[in-house]
């Protein structure tokens, strides 16, 4: 099978497309013919081994110390089941599915295997394979963080980095739960984020949201520049800060600040589960959750896709299509 691989850490040019063995499903596993995946911020960080300060050693245990342990990146897929291992009951060949692979990676290839009991579920009706892939990483990450705190009607939520894959999903999920959502993004993304459900927009080019004197029940940092020491004074008593992105210093300090401020700090997502992915599918089919696709690239243009993600200005998701040869589709 063809796959995008990297044999060393570095810039986008370390990525090449090569033929590697097609995996075979073992007992309890399914083999998926991949139609689309995304190039996420996590993929680019893993490729470059650009990890948050203080996390070099634990990250190396997953990514590899001197060379990549997982040569094929891609944390999510949409595709078609083509074979199943022994004792698989949930899926059969021909089923169209989406899956969150997480730190196992492997999505940037023509085929991937995954445990049938892992975060894999039926593809949303009405969504293309490309749009379905864009639902997964951002949606399941947003859900895994929000699910750990109480968000309901009237909750005042602030989302820092509201136009990315995770941030745009947080805005929509919080809005669906009845929260009043303030989104921090660039002015260029105002219309898009407002359409997703944001009630207020703060343009970070113009205003510093940390000095506005506002109070929030939940602050979600999807950028990594809003640790508790910077935003703790904005959190209402009993509120929460969700650090989707952050370094080790922020995580350690968060535990101390939790007690000092009387708030909850969440520094890691909960487990990725099939039932949660299924819930996102229901929301997508109901029109409540809309995946945002910025650009779509072919597998052969994977380095260009990473180069674009490296720029840090993507809106929603950058999709990698396995079924086209056009370098950039849109």
C-alpha positions in Angstrom: 0.0 0.0 0.0 1.0 3.6 -0.4 1.6 5.7 2.7 3.2 9.0 3.7 6.2 8.1 5.9 8.9 10.0 7.7 12.1 8.2 8.8 13.5 11.2 10.7 12.1 14.2 12.6 12.1 17.5 10.9 10.3 19.8 8.5 7.7 18.9 5.9 10.4 17.7 3.5 11.1 14.6 5.7 7.8 13.2 4.4 7.8 10.9 1.4 5.2 8.6 -0.2 6.4 5.0 -0.3 5.0 1.5 -0.7 4.9 -0.4 2.6 3.2 -3.7 3.5 -0.6 -3.6 3.9 -1.5 -4.6 7.5 -3.7 -7.6 8.1 -6.4 -7.6 10.8 -5.8 -9.8 13.8 -8.5 -11.2 16.0 -10.9 -8.3 17.1 -9.5 -5.9 14.5 -10.9 -4.4 11.3 -9.0 -3.3 8.2 -10.1 0.0 6.8 -9.5 1.3 3.2 -8.8 4.9 4.0 -10.5 7.5 1.9 -9.5 10.6 3.9 -7.6 11.7 7.0 -6.6 15.0 8.4 -3.2 16.7 9.0 -3.7 18.1 12.5 -1.5 20.2 14.7 -0.7 17.0 16.6 0.6 15.5 13.3 2.9 18.4 12.6 4.2 18.4 16.1 4.9 14.7 16.0 6.6 15.0 12.6 8.9 17.8 13.8 9.1 16.5 17.4 8.1 20.0 18.4 6.8 19.2 21.8 5.8 21.5 24.7 8.6 22.5 27.1 9.2 19.9 29.8 7.6 17.1 27.8 10.5 15.9 25.7 11.1 12.6 27.6 7.5 11.5 28.0 6.8 12.5 24.4 9.9 10.5 23.2 8.4 7.4 24.8 5.5 7.7 22.3 7.2 9.3 19.3 10.7 7.9 19.6 13.9 9.3 20.9 16.2 9.5 17.9 13.9 8.4 15.0 10.1 8.1 14.6 8.5 5.1 16.3 5.4 5.6 14.2 6.5 6.3 10.6 3.0 6.9 9.3 1.2 9.8 10.9 -2.6 10.5 10.8 -4.7 10.3 14.0 -8.1 10.0 12.3 -9.7 8.3 9.2 -12.8 7.9 7.2 -13.1 4.9 5.0 -14.6 1.5 4.2 -14.1 -1.7 6.1 -12.6 -4.3 3.7 -11.8 -7.1 6.1 -12.4 -8.1 9.7 -10.5 -10.4 12.0 -11.9 -13.3 14.1 -14.6 -12.5 16.6 -15.5 -9.1 15.1 -19.3 -8.6 15.4 -19.8 -4.8 15.2 -18.5 -4.4 11.6 -18.5 -6.2 8.3 -16.8 -5.6 4.9 -18.5 -2.7 3.1 -19.3 -0.7 6.2 -18.4 3.0 5.9 -16.8 4.2 9.1 -14.9 7.0 10.8 -12.2 6.3 13.5 -10.0 8.1 15.9 -6.6 6.3 16.0 -5.0 8.7 18.5 -1.3 8.3 19.3 -1.2 5.0 17.4 -1.3 7.1 14.2 -1.4 5.3 10.8 -4.1 7.3 9.0 -2.0 8.7 6.2 -2.0 5.5 4.3 -4.3 3.6 2.0 -5.1 1.1 4.7 -5.1 1.0 8.5 -6.2 -1.6 11.1 -7.9 -0.7 14.4 -9.5 -2.6 17.2 -13.2 -3.0 16.5 -14.0 -2.0 20.1 -12.0 1.2 19.8 -13.2 4.7 18.8 -14.7 3.6 15.4 -18.3 4.1 14.3 -20.5 4.4 11.2 -19.8 7.4 8.9 -22.3 10.2 9.2 -25.1 10.1 6.6 -24.9 13.1 4.3 -21.2 13.9 4.8 -18.5 13.1 2.2 -15.6 11.1 3.3 -13.5 14.3 3.4 -16.0 16.1 5.6 -16.4 13.0 7.8 -12.7 12.8 8.4 -12.7 16.5 9.4 -15.3 15.7 12.1 -13.1 13.3 14.0 -10.0 14.8 15.5 -11.5 18.2 16.4 -14.8 16.8 17.4 -13.7 13.9 19.6 -11.0 16.0 21.3 -13.4 18.8 22.0 -15.9 16.4 23.4 -13.3 14.6 25.5 -12.4 17.8 27.3 -15.9 19.3 27.6 -17.3 16.0 29.0 -15.2 16.5 32.1 -16.9 19.7 33.2 -20.4 21.0 33.6 -21.5 23.0 30.6 -25.2 23.8 30.4 -27.7 26.6 29.5 -26.3 29.9 30.8 -22.7 28.7 31.2 -20.3 31.5 30.2 -17.6 29.9 28.1 -14.6 31.4 26.4 -12.8 29.6 23.6 -9.2 30.7 22.8 -8.3 29.6 19.3 -11.9 29.2 18.2 -11.2 28.8 14.4 -9.0 25.6 14.5 -10.2 22.0 14.3 -10.7 21.7 18.1 -11.7 25.2 18.8 -14.4 25.3 16.1 -15.8 22.1 17.5 -15.7 23.4 21.1 -17.7 26.5 20.0 -20.4 24.3 18.4 -20.7 21.8 21.2 -20.8 24.5 23.9 -23.4 26.4 21.9 -25.5 23.2 21.5 -25.4 22.7 25.3 -26.8 26.2 25.8 -23.6 28.1 26.8 -23.0 31.7 26.0 -19.8 31.4 23.9 -17.2 34.1 23.6 -14.7 33.2 20.9 -11.1 34.5 20.6 -10.0 34.5 17.0 -8.8 36.8 14.3 -11.1 39.3 12.7 -10.8 37.4 9.4 -12.6 34.5 11.0 -15.3 36.5 12.7 -18.1 35.5 10.3 -17.2 31.8 10.3 -17.0 31.5 14.1 -20.2 33.5 14.5 -22.0 31.2 12.2 -20.8 28.2 14.3 -22.6 29.6 17.3 -20.3 32.2 19.0 -22.3 34.9 20.8 -19.3 37.3 21.0 -16.0 37.6 19.2 -12.7 39.0 20.6 -10.2 39.8 17.9 -6.8 39.0 19.4 -5.1 41.4 17.0 -7.1 44.2 18.6 -7.9 43.2 22.2 -6.3 41.1 25.0 -9.1 39.0 26.4 -7.2 38.6 29.7 -7.4 42.3 30.5 -11.1 42.8 29.6 -12.3 42.3 33.1 -14.9 39.7 32.2 -15.7 36.5 34.1 -16.3 33.1 32.7 -17.4 29.7 34.0 -15.3 27.8 31.5 -12.2 28.8 29.6 -10.9 26.5 26.9 -7.4 27.2 25.6 -6.8 25.6 22.3 -3.7 27.6 21.5 -1.3 27.1 24.5 -0.9 30.8 25.4 -3.5 31.0 28.1 -2.2 29.0 31.2 -4.0 29.4 34.5 -1.5 31.9 35.7 -2.7 34.2 32.9 -6.4 33.5 32.9 -7.2 32.3 36.4 -8.5 35.7 37.5 -11.1 35.5 34.8 -12.6 32.2 36.1 -15.7 32.4 38.3 -15.6 30.5 41.6 -16.2 26.8 40.9 -15.4 27.3 37.2 -12.9 25.5 35.0 -10.0 25.9 32.7 -9.5 23.3 30.0 -5.9 23.3 28.7 -6.2 21.6 25.3 -2.6 22.9 24.6 0.0 23.6 27.2 3.5 22.9 28.5 4.7 20.9 31.5 5.1 24.1 33.6 1.5 25.1 33.0 0.3 21.6 33.9 2.3 21.5 37.1 1.3 25.0 38.1 -2.3 24.2 37.3 -2.5 21.7 40.2 -1.4 24.4 42.6 -3.7 27.0 41.1 -6.6 24.6 41.3 -6.6 24.7 45.1 -5.6 28.3 45.4 -8.4 29.6 43.1 -11.1 26.9 43.9 -11.5 26.0 40.2 -11.1 22.8 38.1 -8.2 22.5 35.7 -8.3 19.8 33.0 -5.0 19.1 31.3 -5.8 16.0 29.3 -8.7 14.6 27.3 -10.7 11.7 28.6 -10.5 8.4 26.7 -11.6 8.2 23.1 -14.7 6.0 22.9 -16.9 4.7 20.1 -20.0 6.0 21.9 -18.7 9.5 22.0 -17.8 9.4 18.3 -21.3 8.0 17.7 -22.8 11.0 19.6 -20.8 13.4 17.3 -22.2 11.5 14.3 -25.7 12.1 15.6 -25.0 15.8 16.1 -23.6 16.0 12.6 -26.6 14.3 11.0 -28.9 16.7 12.9 -27.0 19.7 11.6 -25.8 20.7 15.0 -22.1 20.0 14.4 -20.5 21.0 11.2 -17.0 20.0 10.3 -14.9 22.8 8.8 -12.5 21.9 5.9 -10.0 24.6 5.0 -8.1 22.8 2.3 -7.8 19.3 0.9 -4.6 17.7 -0.5 -3.8 14.5 -2.2 -1.5 11.9 -0.5 1.3 12.9 -2.9 1.0 16.5 -1.7 1.3 15.5 2.0 4.4 17.7 2.4 2.5 20.7 1.1 -0.3 20.0 3.5 2.1 19.9 6.5 3.7 23.1 5.2 0.3 24.8 5.3 -0.5 23.5 8.8 3.0 24.7 10.0 1.9 28.2 9.1 -0.5 28.2 12.0 -3.4 29.8 10.2 -5.6 27.0 9.2 -9.4 27.3 9.7 -10.9 24.0 10.9 -9.2 21.0 9.3 -6.7 20.3 6.5 -7.8 17.0 4.8 -5.6 14.4 3.1 -7.5 12.5 0.4 -6.3 9.1 -0.6 -8.6 8.9 -3.6 -7.4 11.8 -5.8 -4.2 12.7 -7.6 -4.8 16.5 -7.7 -2.2 18.2 -5.5 -4.6 20.6 -3.9 -8.3 20.1 -4.4 -9.7 23.2 -2.6 
